[in-house]
Amino acid sequence: MYGIYWIYRKFQNKVIKNQPKEHLLQASQSDARGTAEHRHLQGSETNDDDSDFMSLVEACREGDVNRYHKLTTPLEFNKDLLKMKDNMGWTVLFHAVYGGSHDIVYSLVGYKEMDLYQRDNIGRTVLHLAAKKGNIETFDAILQKVSEIDLMQIKDKNGLMPYCYAALAGQKSILEDMRSRGFDITKVTKYGESIAHLACIGESLDVLNMASKIDEEHSTQESMNNEEEIIKRKNKMDWNTLQYAAKSGNTKILKFLHDKNVLLHNPTEDMKSVLHSACENGHLEACKYIAQHYPERIHATDKNGRHAGHFVAKCGDVELLKYLIEDCKLQANASSSQNINILHIACCHGRLDICIYIADKYPDLVKQESKKGWNASLFIGEKGGADEDRIEILKNLVNNHNLFVYHVSRAGKTILYNACANRSYMLCEHLLENYPNLLTVERSMDPRNAARDSRITTLI
């Protein structure tokens, strides 16, 4: 549920800024109707219209007003260009909004051929993009030509309206403008996130403060209670704004919410605490703030019995784990309810440095087995990716701590079986070269059945 917005936050400034021109000319898969309104552009075989479209796109994206007006001279301008779309499903108006020139946007929305309700491949309208960019003049120019509320209520394919984009991007002026037009910015997404949740994801103290002031405006209502306050609401996973702030790691926002009496100890659906969220993402300063103001959170566990150390092991931050152990006295060698320890987690995610630190500090964890009968070797092969680090982890644990590589789990799995299941070719090759008896160890499952991959079958 949370992932949609976190992905948005990470990639919100990477639309197609650096894409080569030929990519912009590729056909949009969602517009294969072949009509005049939805023309296909082939990057390998461009025609005059394609070239004209690209020239217009460049002028719009660069906000070059003079070049735009030269290209749209009334006697020569082919208005069919306004309906063309690139491989993102963007018309020239999308590019103009991205470029930020009010003059160009105002000119484009004046053409009757321009459909302001047109959506790109993600389901966004130009208003979504304008809300994210935060150019109030451009935003207003679009709304002058259509029914304001209708366009402001359109959702993209992730269920996000333009106000969500504004909140995520910290565009307070856009939210204020929408509110002045009668749009209810206190709505929540399909997962129950308010603008306060989104502001914490986008690390916007301005938007969060705005939400707080709306709460103050409503505080005179008799029916108002803490659960109804925007900054104190929970989403459908029982996450409040503090969880999102901890995940983002912004200590200023954490302090703001603390001062506003947002409860830190509210249990979530999975009993995951704010310290767990901060640890999982390696936010040392946020962890220090939480530990200082809410020391009882240090030893809290989630519903699976995982403590803060498990979450640090996942992100691999050695300094953060040292802080929890040395300054907060966390018993980091304690296992979860499934008897999974922090070394297991670090091995699973291929975190080399923290694996070395944990094994040196807690050597007993190397031989410890989970309830499924997995030792550290099986966790090394559990996930794909980071093969080189996983090989180095294996070498370190074998050479320095006598890790038993031929270990078989209760279900008959081995490190080779797991590596094959994940198609981790480099790790598989290393194991077959150095531990060939993994193919014949007693009671083990045949790794070839896990892979079903010709390349691994050839290796074996």
Buried (B, 14 or more C-beta within 10 A) or exposed (E): BBEBBBEBBEEBEEBBEEBEEEEBBBBBEBBEEEEEBBBBBEBEEBEEBBEBBBBBBBBBBBBBBEBBBEBBEEEEBBEBBBBBBBBBBBBBBBBBBBBBBBBBBBBBBEBEEBBBEBBBBEBBBBBBBBBBBBBBEBBBBBBEBBEBEEBBBBBBEBEBBBBBBBBBBBBBBBBBBBBEEEBEBBEBBEBBBBBBBBBBBBBBBEBBBBBBEBBEEBEEEEEEEEEEBBBBBBBEBBBBBBBBBBBBBBBEBBBBBBEBEBEBEBEBEEBBBBBBBBBBBBBBEBBBBBBEEBEEBBBBBBEEBBBBBBBBBBBBBBEBBBBBBEEBEBEBBBBBEEBBBBBBBBBBBBBBBBBBBBBEBBBEBBEBBBEEBBBBBBBBBBBBEBBEBBBBBBEBBBEEBEBEBBBBBEEBBBBBBBBBBBBBBEBBBBBBEEBEEBBEBEEBBEBBEBBEBEEBEEBB
